[in-house]
């Protein structure tokens, strides 16, 4: 993949450049839940500091929920007999900021970094924070967590912000990544892909791989001629991504909200037939269905009536594509209270549990779910008690 010099990538670019120089710090904190940027950082660290031939001896993936910070620091201070350099990825940093003062833990951290092992680097993973593209719009709770980490670890560790990638940078990333594959990505197609996936870079990268493989298939290349460059067009995006995964999904939730059971079942079958994995893709469809109902629940609770107001209540990375905003507002308003929306989420959660239990017929599980979602619930005096027991 390409390494674009984009504003959203600036923090990770600086980090990746630094680890390859003598300016390497003994510790870093990877701040944020942007998985794509985290994977980019991890891949760069492994390529530079943990080569494949010694990786089994020098790479340590630790979790503070299972390993104490004292043991982590002791391991970092101990030289390895099998590798010249050691890399420690330490997850669940939030456990250091739970109840209690944790004076002993932070005293041990200070003591280590005053005289760190020069042949080791510790990378704390703070993925319990959500960092928006615009830091000024950071949630107050995340801001407090960010400040506390900076105050306690900032003196010893460099902070690497893994913020959400903004849409223009995501579009440019697509264009430049396509060039590295000798593929042209039409600007309107790139914008449509980013728009449809809400600038979620993990989804964008995954869909880009599918599109690149599609347009470079031997039969496609043969039809283009020897000198023509493969091209990803708006039609390719609408066919490979939006039609199967986005528009049909909102048509399905529209039929559910209208209690149109025959149409909902037809749309379910169409969604499965359009998916590469058929019934095996059912977990992914349930995830998208749950996400859509959560969006409708927030829209309903915030009484959103205009698509312009929707961006104020749904955060970046949790928004629907603009073409679906009005439809989803209309669907959410069909529910008179939050009860049927929370019921829908419970039904989806039960179906998800059933699918993960390897049922004999996955299609039957999905059909029962859609019929239940598209049916008005019958009041039961035992429903509240049953749900409490499930929790």
N, C-alpha and C positions, 0 to 999 in steps of 0.2 A: 504493500500500500504506500501511497504518497505521504510526504511529510509537509503539509502545507503550512506556510507562515501566516496563520489566521489569528485574529484576536482571541477567539474562543480557545485556541490551542496554545496561546502564548505561555501560560504557566507550565504546561507539560513540556513544551519545547525547551524552555529554560532548564527544567529539571533534567531532561534527557541529555542536553548538552553538557550540563555540569557533572553528571556521573561519569562521563568519559574523560574527565580532567583531574589534575591533582587537587582541584577545588572541592572535590567530593566531601560532603559533610558526614559526620558519624551517625546522624539521624535525620529522618524526614517524617513529616506527617502528611499523608495523602487525604486531603479534606474534601468530602463530598461524595454523593451517591451516583455520579455519572459513570456508569460501568464501562462505557466505551473508552473514556479517557483513562480510567484505572487500568484496563487491560493494555492500553497503549504504553502506560508507564511500566507496568509489570514486564511486558514483552521487551522493552528497552533495557530494563535492569538485568533481566536474565541474559540477553544477548551480550551485554557489556561486562557484567560482573560475575555471572554464573554460567560459564560455557558448558555445553552439553556433556563433555567428557568428565567434568568434575561436579556436575549439578547434584548428583545423588549425595555428595558429601558436603556441599557448601550451602545448599538451599534449605531453609527452615521455614515452614509455614506453621505459625503458632496462633493460638486463640486464648485471649486473656480470661475467657470464661472457663477454660480448662487448665491453663498453665499460669501460675502467678507471675507477676512482673519481676519478682525476685529471681525466679528460675530463668526467666527470659534474659535478664541482665547477666546472670551467672554464665549462661551458655554463650552470650555474646563476648564476655570477657575471656573465655577459655579458648586458646588457640586451637585450630584444627590440625591434626596430624596428616590429614588426607587431602586438604585443599588449601591453597595459599590465601584465599579470601572467603569470607562467609557473608551470606545475605539472609536477613531475618524479616519476614513479613509478619507483622503482629496485628491480628484482627481484634475486633471487639474493644476498641479503645474506650468506649463508653463506660466499661466496667470500672475504669479508674475515676470516673466522675459520678459514681452513684452515691449512695448514702454513706455518711461518715466523712471525716476530714481527709483520710488517706495520707496522713503526714509521713508515715514510714515509707509508703510506696514512692511518694515524690522525693523524699530525702534520698532514697536509693537511686532514683533516676538522676538526680543532681550529682550524686557521688560518682556514678558511672560516667556521665558525660564530662565531668571535670578531668577524667583521665580515661578516655575511651580506648578500646582496642582499635588500633589503626588498620587492622586487617578485617574489619567487620563494619557493616552498615545495618542500622535498624530502621525499618519503614513501618511506622504506625499507620493503620488503616482506620480512618474516622468516617466510615460510610453511613453513620447514623445522622449526618447532617445533610440537608438539602440546600445547595447553593444555586440560586437562580443566575441567569445570564447577567442581570443587573444587580450587583451586590446591594444597592440601596433598597431593593425590594425583598431582602432576606427576611424570613419569618423571625419574629422577636425571640422565640425560643431557640432557633438555630443560631441567631446572632449571639445570644448569651453563651451558648455552647462553644461557638467559634472563639469568642473573646476569652473564655476560660482556658481553652487549649493553648491559645497564643500566650496567655499570661504564665502558664505553667510549663509549657514545652518550647515556647518560642525562642527562649534564650539559647537553647541547645540544638534545636531542630529547625530545618527550613520547612516552611509551610507551602505545600503544593495544592493550589485550589483546583478541584475538579468540578467546575461549574457547568451548568447546562450550556450546550452549544446553541448559539442563536441561529435563526433560520438562514440568513444570508451566508454565514460561514459554512453551514451544512450543505448548501447548494454548491458553493465553491469547492468544498471537499469532494463532492460527488464528481464534479467536472474534472478535477485534477486526478482523482483516483481512476477515473475512466481512461484518462490519457496514458497512465502507466500500464494499462491493459491494451493499449492501441485501439480503444473504443471511443467513439464520439458520443457524448451525452447531450442531447438537445436541451437548451436552457429551460424551455417550458416544461419538458419532461422532468428535469431535475427539480424544478420548483413544485411541480405537482406531487412528486414523491415525498419531498420534505413536508409539504403542506398536509398531505394525507396522513403521515405518520407522526405529526406533531413534533418534528425535529428530534425524535428519539433516535439517537445515533446508533444504538445497537440494532434496532429494527432497520434503520436506513442501510447500514452496512450489510446486514443479512440480505435484504431485498436487492441491493446492488449486486451482490454476488450472483443471485439467481438471474437477474437481468443480463449480467455480463456473460454468464454461461449460455443463456438462451440465444443472444445475438451472435455468439461465436461458435454455435453448434455447426458441425461440418456441413449439414444440408443448407443452413443459412448462408455460410461463407461461400458455398458453391454457387448459390443463386446470385450472389453479389458480383462475382467476377474477380479476377486476380488483383486488381488495383484498388478496388473499393474498400473503404474502411467500415467495419461494423458500426452500426449506429443504434443507440437506444432512443426511441421516439416516444412521444406522448401516448400514442396508441399502444406501445409495448407496456408502458407503465399501467395504463388503464386496464389492459387485458391481464397482465401478470400479477398486479398488486391490488388495485382498487376494486375492480369488479368482483373478484373472488373474496377479498378480505374486508372491504370497507362498505361499499354501497349495499351489497347483499345483506350484510349484518344489520344495517340500519333499516332496511326493508323488513327484515325479520322482526326486529323490535317494534316496528310500526304495526305489523300484523298482530303481534302479541298484545300491544297496548289497545288495539281495537277489538280484542277478543275474537279475531278471525282465525279460528283454529285450522280449517282446511288450507288457507293461504300460508299460514305459519309453517305447517308441515311440508308444503311444497317448497317453500323457501329454504327450510332446513336441508332437504334433500339436494336442492340446487347448490347450497353452500358446500355440502360434503362432496358432491360430484366435481365441483370446481377446484377442490383442494388436492394437492399432490398426494397427500397421505390418506384421503378418503376418511373412513371412520377412525383411522389412527391419528388423525389431526384433531380429534374431538376435544382433547384437553386444551389445545390452543383456542378453539372456538368458545369453550366455556370461559376461559380467561377473558376474552374480548367481550363476551356477553355480560360477565360480572362487572367488568370495567364500565360498560355502557350503562348498566343499571345503577352503579355508584355515581356516575355522572348525572343521571336523571334525579337521583336522590338529592344531590347537592343543589341542582337547579331548582327542584321543588322546594327544598327547605329555604333557599335564599330568594324564592319567589322571582326568579329571573323571567322576564317577559320579552327581552330584546337581545338579539345576538351580540350587540355591541357591549352589553353588560356581562356577557358570559365569561369574557377573558378576565374579569375582575374577581370571579369566584372560583374559576378553575385554573390551577397553576400550570405553568409550562411543563410539558411532559405528561400532563393528565388531561389535555384538551382534545376535543374531537376535531377532525378536519373542518375547515370553514364551510364546505358544502353541506355538512350535516348539522350545523348549529341550529338553524331554524327548525329542522325536522325533529331534533332531539328536544328542543324546548316545547314544541307542540305535543310530542309524545309524553313528556313529563307532566304536562298540564292535564292530561287525561286521567291521571291518578289523583283522587280527591284528598288523599292523605298520604303520609309516609309509610303507613302500615303495609299496603300492597307492595311497595318497593322493597322494604326490608324483608318481607315474605319471599319476594323473588330472589333476593340474595341468599336467603337460607336454602331455598330449593336448589339453586345453582351449586351451593357449597355441598349439599348432600349428593347431588349428581356427580360432582367432582370426586368426592370420596368413593362413590360406587365405581366410577370409571377406573380409579387408581387401584381398586381391589380386583382387577382383571375379570370383569363380568363375561358371561358367555356371549352376550350380544350387546355391543356398544351402541348400535343404532337404536335398539329398544330403549336403552337408558335415556338417550337424547330425545326420542319421540315422547316418552313419558314426561320428561322435563318440559318440553315445549307445550304439550297439552295442559300440564298443570299451570304453567305461566300464563297461558291464554284462557284460563278458566277462572271465573270469580270464585274466591275461596268460600267454603261453607263454614260458618262460625262453629267452633267447637270449644266446649268448656275445658278440654284437656290440652289444647294447643299451646297455651302459655306455659303450662307445667311441663309439657314434653320438651319445649325449646329450652327451658331452664335446665332440665336434666341433661340435654345434649351439650349445653355449655359447660 
